[in-house]
Structure formats: structure tokens, C-alpha cells
Amino acid sequence: MPKPRIKIPSKEKLNELFDYKNGELWRKPEKAGTLDGSGYVQTGIKGVYYKNHRLIFMMHHGYVPDYIDHIDGDKANNRIENLRAASHSENLYNRKFQKNNTSGVKGVSYEKQYKKKWKAKISVDGKEMSIGRFETLEEAKKAIKATREKLHGFFANHG
């Protein structure tokens, strides 16, 4: 369940306060926004801070979905063509692999205790699904890539 969101000002109010240029907000006439600790750009309006991608989405579409996906995975790239409405699961599908990943392939890990095989697994709608165990990293990589494209569609992110 998504956390409660702060009510974003209306499309009209945002267009009154800001100009949008190539993924950035400009507080007429200055550029608006600073990076927060998570890598997102945020802007304050009357003491309340909002993520720029949420403001930009509202300015262009007139509503803000529960989740907005950065297509290229760059939290600071707020060009409207890089933003799309997403479900929670779809937003997670587009994540890059985690920093503790040692195989270099998202969703693939090496299992020493299980006959030294490569295990491929994927999440779909919050449920983990095993794709199988493979003799080589290349086999596991090929299998997970095909499964990810089939199940995650446009939100598939292989890295």
C-alpha cells in the first residue's frame, strides 16, 4: 500500500509558479530544485518540499499517480518523456540491480551449497518466482532476460 502523499498544488498553480524546460523546473525566471539525500530533485513551495518529478507530471497531465517511474532509472532526469505512471510493482520492475549483487546479473545468484549452480529468480506482483538453476551464468542470464521481458514488458530493466 502506498504511503500517504502530500497534496500537490493544482496544474494551474504549478504552471503559474514554474516554467518547465528539458526536465527542470524554473521558478520564473530561476532554476528551481535541489537534490535530496535519495538522489531526487525537490522544490519547496511555501515551506513544503515536493519531488520535482511529481510536480512536472502534474503540470503536464493534470494528475499525479501513486507511483511515477523514471524510465531510464535516473532519479534526477525529470524530462516529461522520461516519466510514466506506474503501479508499485511496475516501478520495482524498473529498478537496477542491488549493490550487493555479485553475479553482475539482476536476479541471478551463485549457489555453492546447491551443486554449484546459478539460480535465477524474479519478482512478479510482489511474489518471488524461481526461474530455475543453471550450469552457467550465461544460461541463467539468458533465461532471466527472456522471463523479465515476458512478465515485466515495457518496465523490464536488465541492469
N, C-alpha and C positions, 0 to 999 in steps of 0.2 A: 504494500500500500504506500503510495507516495506521501512524503511529508507535506504538511500544510504549507501553502505558498503565500507570500505576501502579495496583496492585491496590487497589480501593476497598473499604473495610470493608463487612461484610455489612449487609443491610437491617435486621436485628435490632439490630446495634451502632449503626447510624446513628439508628434510632428511639429507642435508649436515650440517645444523646448530645444529640439535637436534637428540637425541635418544628418542624413546617412550618406557616407561616402566610402565605397570599397571596404565594407566590413567594419567601419569605425563610426562612432557617434561623435558629432561635433556640437558642442554647446555653443550655439551661434555666437561668435564665429570660432571658438577654440575647440580643439580636440578634447573629448570627454572620456574619462575612464582610466583606471589604474589596475594593474594585475593584483589579484588577491593571492593568498597563500596556496591555492589549489591550481593556479595557472589560468583561471578565468579572468576576463576583464570585467570590472564592475564600475558603476557610476552612481553617485549619490544624488538624490532628488529630495530636497527639504529634509536632510538628515537620515533618509532611508536609502540603503545601498541595494542596488539591483544588478543582476548579471546582465551584461550588455547583450548577450545573445537572446535573452528573453525580451528585452526592450525592442531590439531590432525585429524580432519575429512579430511582435505586437504591431510595430509601425507598418509592417508590410502586409500582414494578414488579418489584423483586427482582433486577434485572439491569441492566447498563449496555451499550448497544450501542456499536459503534466510533464512530459519529457521532450526535450529538443536535442537531437543528435547532431553532432559536428561530423559531417560525412568523412572528412579527411582525418579525423581524430585529434586535430589541433584545437584545443580549448580556446585559444586566442584568435583563431580565424573565424571571425563573425560575419563574413560575407554572406549575404542572404542566400546565394546559390549553394553555400556550404551547410546550411541549416535545414533540417527537416523534422517534422513532427514524428514522434516515435512512441511506442509502448515502452514500458520498463525493460521488458525482455529484449526488444529490438535495440534499445540503447546499449544494453550489455553485450549484445552480439558484436557490436562495432568496437569493443574495447581492444586495445593492443594486448599482447601477452604480458604476463606479470613479470616483475623484475627478478623474481626467484626462479624463473623458468631456466632450466639448464640444457634442454634439448635444442632450444632455438626455434621450436615449432609450437605455436599456440595449441594447447590441448594434448600435447604428446609428452609422455614421461618415460624414463627408463626404469624397468623393474628388475633389480638384481635378484630379489627373492623369488621371482616367478620365472624361472628358467631363462633369465637374462633376455627378456623381450621388451619391445616398445609398446606401451599401452596408449591407445588413442581414446579420448572421451570428449564429449561435447555437452553443453547445456542447452536445453530447449524448454522455453516457458518455465524456467526456474527448476527444471528437473535434469539431473545429470544422466547422460545416456552413454553407455560403453559402445564404442565402435569396434573394438577388438584389440587383440595383441598381435604384434607383427615381428618378424625376424629382423627386419632392417628399419632404420629411421626413414628411409625413402618410401618404403611401403606404407608406414604409418602416416607419413606426411601426405602422400597421395590420397589415402583413404579419408583422412580428416578434411582435406581440402574439398573433396567431392561431396562429402556429407554436409559440410558447412555451407557450401553453395546451394545445395538442395534444400536444406532446412532454414537457413538464415536469409536466403535470397539477396535482395539489394543491400541488406545490412551485414553481409558476410565480410569479415575482416580477418585476413590470414596472418597478420603480424602485429 
